[in-house]
Amino acid sequence: MADENRLLGVAVLGVGRMGRRHALNTAFFTPRARLVAVCDPIEACLQWAEENLPASVRRQTDFQQIFDDPQVQAVVIATETSSHARLAVEALRAGKHVLLEKPISINPRDSEPVLAAAKENEVEGLKLKCMVGLSRRFDESYKEVKRQIDAGLLGTPYLIKSATNDMYDPSGFFVKFSEASGGLIVDCGIHDIDMARWLFGLTTAVTTSDCDDAPRVKRVFSTGLSVRHPELAKTNDADNAICVVEFTGGKVLDFHLSRTGLHGHDCLTEVFGSERKVIVNGNPTINRVEIRDQHGVRTESTPTYYERFREAFVTEVNEFVACCLDDTVVPVSLDDAVQAGKIADALTHAFRTGKQVLFGDDGEAIYE
Ligand SMILES: NC(=O)c1ccc[n+]([C@@H]2O[C@H](COP(=O)([O-])OP(=O)(O)OC[C@H]3O[C@@H](n4cnc5c(N)ncnc54)[C@H](O)[C@@H]3O)[C@@H](O)[C@H]2O)c1
């Protein structure tokens, strides 16, 4: 039985774009948590924290102070991707629960120490939680699609067509960000991949069972193009990518990623089943207002991922905090995030080499 009076002490590591949202959500919209501290080496980030967070929230530049702080029971890691795995391992070793921003790492090999550190905690019975923030799992519309699939209303789901298109940022931020983020497919496509594995029923409950005919990845292919930033070729990246993931059992995910959208953040998902097709975000409208004028009938779009998934991020941190306090299983397992990472890595390889990547029966990509 949960002790409702106990609050989880949380610190946010990295208060850039995403970390600021996590800090605000933890401080103001998570009733069972208390934001104890934020940590970032950049002075402007701490200045933002001073102006926007409660005065009681400590502002620090040294991660070790957070790991040594007994008032901090959990950390949210929202630093750039290349630093995730190291910080997650250090946090787990310091006895902190971890909510880790996606993806765990730029390549699957670097995720292994995180899995090992999480396992050490299991062995020692410390029951620390480590959850990866694959945010679509916490969105009400995607949850409703999952409920309909689980209730059998789609019959057999066989095809997911999806798109994650960001509005073009003329500052070229994502070009600078390319290397440290792992590139377009790892950074962005991880959401489509995890969502498809989840909706197709491939996530932990199935894959960790010893059921031999559980669906698994069979092969992947992708191609990319740079519509506005040909210089992305220097980091083997692109500003658009088309990816196909074929699973056993006759299931396919087909998705388009783009950094060059014109109207806003648009993440269309179509799920085709033998009995029903459902669409999420058919119109990426920011509200229910329709404008009718000399240009016709139209709506305004969500400008960024954040406006689209605002509530999902609040749900995500609340569900994580509840798992820590009530010692329940986290809704996104580390294994799920690792598997999604392996598929993203194989798709990146396919894009760079122009070759399909096959997967073996053991679920590992076969690189020639
Ligand atoms: N779930 C989602 O939909 C979603 C959306 C956006 C970003 N993200 C993830 O959040 C993470 C942060 O992205 P962002 O857009 O906020 O980036 P950002 O560059 O705006 O912020 C990163 C912050 O981390 C700080 N930092 C502290 N220590 C660091 C270290 N050792 N190495 C690197 N940075 C350090 C930087 O100073 C910076 O303030 C990324 O991993 C990204 O993939 C997730």
The ligand as an SDF file (V2000), in Angstrom:
LIG
                    3D

 44 48  0  0  0  0  0  0  0  0999 V2000
   11.2920   12.4400  -25.3080 N   0  0  0  0  0  0  0  0  0  0  0  0
   11.3450   13.3610  -26.2510 C   0  0  0  0  0  0  0  0  0  0  0  0
   10.4240   13.5110  -27.0540 O   0  0  0  0  0  0  0  0  0  0  0  0
   12.5540   14.2530  -26.3440 C   0  0  0  0  0  0  0  0  0  0  0  0
   12.4560   15.4860  -26.9730 C   0  0  0  0  0  0  0  0  0  0  0  0
   13.5880   16.2990  -27.0260 C   0  0  0  0  0  0  0  0  0  0  0  0
   14.7820   15.8590  -26.5050 C   0  0  0  0  0  0  0  0  0  0  0  0
   14.8420   14.6370  -25.9110 N   0  0  0  0  0  0  0  0  0  0  0  0
   16.1420   14.1270  -25.3830 C   0  0  0  0  0  0  0  0  0  0  0  0
   16.5390   14.9440  -24.3030 O   0  0  0  0  0  0  0  0  0  0  0  0
   17.9640   15.0360  -24.2670 C   0  0  0  0  0  0  0  0  0  0  0  0
   18.3560   16.5100  -24.1960 C   0  0  0  0  0  0  0  0  0  0  0  0
   17.9130   17.1420  -25.3720 O   0  0  0  0  0  0  0  0  0  0  0  0
   17.7430   18.7270  -25.3960 P   0  0  0  0  0  0  0  0  0  0  0  0
   17.0650   19.0380  -26.6570 O   0  0  0  0  0  0  0  0  0  0  0  0
   17.1510   19.1990  -24.1060 O   0  0  0  0  0  0  0  0  0  0  0  0
   19.2770   19.1880  -25.4660 O   0  0  0  0  0  0  0  0  0  0  0  0
   19.9020   20.5490  -24.9570 P   0  0  0  0  0  0  0  0  0  0  0  0
   21.2260   20.6530  -25.6260 O   0  0  0  0  0  0  0  0  0  0  0  0
   18.9250   21.6680  -25.1130 O   0  0  0  0  0  0  0  0  0  0  0  0
   20.1260   20.3380  -23.3970 O   0  0  0  0  0  0  0  0  0  0  0  0
   21.0950   19.4880  -22.8660 C   0  0  0  0  0  0  0  0  0  0  0  0
   21.5820   20.1010  -21.5660 C   0  0  0  0  0  0  0  0  0  0  0  0
   22.3890   19.1630  -20.8690 O   0  0  0  0  0  0  0  0  0  0  0  0
   23.4640   19.8700  -20.3040 C   0  0  0  0  0  0  0  0  0  0  0  0
   24.5450   18.9690  -19.9150 N   0  0  0  0  0  0  0  0  0  0  0  0
   24.9260   18.8210  -18.6620 C   0  0  0  0  0  0  0  0  0  0  0  0
   25.9410   17.9670  -18.5630 N   0  0  0  0  0  0  0  0  0  0  0  0
   26.1800   17.5200  -19.7550 C   0  0  0  0  0  0  0  0  0  0  0  0
   27.1310   16.5840  -20.2440 C   0  0  0  0  0  0  0  0  0  0  0  0
   27.9860   15.9250  -19.4660 N   0  0  0  0  0  0  0  0  0  0  0  0
   27.1390   16.3750  -21.5480 N   0  0  0  0  0  0  0  0  0  0  0  0
   26.2520   17.0160  -22.3190 C   0  0  0  0  0  0  0  0  0  0  0  0
   25.3330   17.9000  -21.9010 N   0  0  0  0  0  0  0  0  0  0  0  0
   25.3140   18.1660  -20.6160 C   0  0  0  0  0  0  0  0  0  0  0  0
   23.8310   20.9240  -21.3130 C   0  0  0  0  0  0  0  0  0  0  0  0
   24.5510   21.9650  -20.7120 O   0  0  0  0  0  0  0  0  0  0  0  0
   22.4450   21.3610  -21.7870 C   0  0  0  0  0  0  0  0  0  0  0  0
   21.9470   22.4080  -20.9940 O   0  0  0  0  0  0  0  0  0  0  0  0
   18.4730   14.3220  -25.5210 C   0  0  0  0  0  0  0  0  0  0  0  0
   18.9570   13.0580  -25.1720 O   0  0  0  0  0  0  0  0  0  0  0  0
   17.2520   14.1910  -26.4040 C   0  0  0  0  0  0  0  0  0  0  0  0
   17.2800   13.0060  -27.1920 O   0  0  0  0  0  0  0  0  0  0  0  0
   13.7580   13.8490  -25.8140 C   0  0  0  0  0  0  0  0  0  0  0  0
  1  2  1  0
  2  3  2  0
  2  4  1  0
  4  5  1  0
  4 44  2  0
  5  6  2  0
  6  7  1  0
  7  8  2  0
  8  9  1  0
  8 44  1  0
  9 10  1  0
  9 42  1  0
 10 11  1  0
 11 12  1  0
 11 40  1  0
 12 13  1  0
 13 14  1  0
 14 15  2  0
 14 16  1  0
 14 17  1  0
 17 18  1  0
 18 19  2  0
 18 20  1  0
 18 21  1  0
 21 22  1  0
 22 23  1  0
 23 24  1  0
 23 38  1  0
 24 25  1  0
 25 26  1  0
 25 36  1  0
 26 27  1  0
 26 35  1  0
 27 28  2  0
 28 29  1  0
 29 30  1  0
 29 35  2  0
 30 31  1  0
 30 32  2  0
 32 33  1  0
 33 34  2  0
 34 35  1  0
 36 37  1  0
 36 38  1  0
 38 39  1  0
 40 41  1  0
 40 42  1  0
 42 43  1  0
M  CHG  2   8   1  16  -1
M  END
$$$$
